[in-house]
Amino acid sequence: MQPLKISLETAQKLAKALGVPIEQIMHMPPHILVNKLLELEKKEKENDPS
């Protein structure tokens, strides 16, 4: 599988937000990455008091 076509800065931010190693982010299938980002966004909305 080809690595994702994202910048290093983006990969670092995603790795930190998702709590996974940067290598895992770079080789994650795009559809799985999108699902993880949606889960993260959902958690943030649940924790947002406003």
N, C-alpha and C positions, 0 to 999 in steps of 0.2 A: 504494500500500500504506500502511496506517495505521502510525504509529509504535508500538512496543511500549508496553504499559501497565506500565512499571516506573519506579521512582523514579530521580531523578538520581543519588543515591548508588549505587544498584545498577548503573546504567549505567556510572558511573565505575569501579567495582570490576571489572566485566566487561571494560571496555575495557583496563584495566591488566593484568588476568590474561591476556587473549587477545592483547594487543599490537596492538590495532586502534583507530582513531579512534572517539571516542564517537558521532559521527554515523553511523558504519557499524553500531554496535551498535543504535542506536535504529531503524534502518530495515532491520535484518536479519530475514528471515522466522523465525518462532519455531522451526520444525523445524530450521533450520540452526544457530541459536543453541544449541539443545539438543544437537545433534551435536557442536558445538565444545566445549561444556562437558563432555560425556562423554569426548572425546579428551583434554582437559586433565586430567580426573580420572584417566584411565588412565595418562598420563605421570607424574603425581604419585605414583601407586601404584608404578609401576616404579622410580622414583627413591627411594622410601622404604625405608631399610635395615631397618626393623623387620618 
